[in-house]
């Protein structure tokens, strides 16, 4: 699949490793995690953690999750 044909909710920069980001749904914030393959597909699925009361809390959790995988 070429990058121009890629579909989905994950950013194009998320490829071939585990990524964590922040997602706002309704009035709540969540940490979204996905392990993407070389084509940018999350074959193992996408995980949502939360909800968090505000963006700062969700971003802090995403950073902690990123730091623990290193």
Secondary structure by P-SEA (a helix, b strand, c coil): ccccccccccccccccbbbbbccccccbbbbbbbbcccccccccbbbbccccccaaaaaaaaaaaaaaac
